[in-house]
Amino acid sequence: MTTLAGVIAELSAGRELSPFDEEAVRAFAGQVLRLREAQGRLESEGMIVGDSKGLPVEHPALGIERAASAEMRQWVARRPDLFGRPVESGAAKGGGIGDQLAAARAAREARASG
């Protein structure tokens, strides 16, 4: 199981962060964990579940997944310096969730423009 500290370390990628940026990364990491947990529940339980009367309804994890994803996209848009593609240096190069989100955003923008 992924922990909050593990996601924070993945997102920080060895960078030194200001106290404000640390809190932003912590908030984003919480959304990453919510998204991953919701996706795990959906994978194991399916997107349709029974309500208290046994009627089929959308799994509540779908709403959690949508909300977490929306908040993560807002963070990426507002703080590409933290959650976009990191500036490559002699240090470790890309590969974290920030890179994955930046690549997905770039692909989406390319499809929209072309």
Salt bridges, closest charged atoms under 4 A:
GLU10 OE1 - ARG36 NH2 3.59
ASP21 OD1 - ARG79 NH2 2.87
GLU45 OE2 - ARG41 NE 2.72
GLU45 OE1 - HIS59 NE2 2.59
GLU58 OE2 - ARG66 NH2 2.76
ASP81 OD2 - ARG79 NH2 2.66
GLU88 OE1 - LYS93 NZ 3.83
ASP99 OD1 - ARG85 NH1 3.83
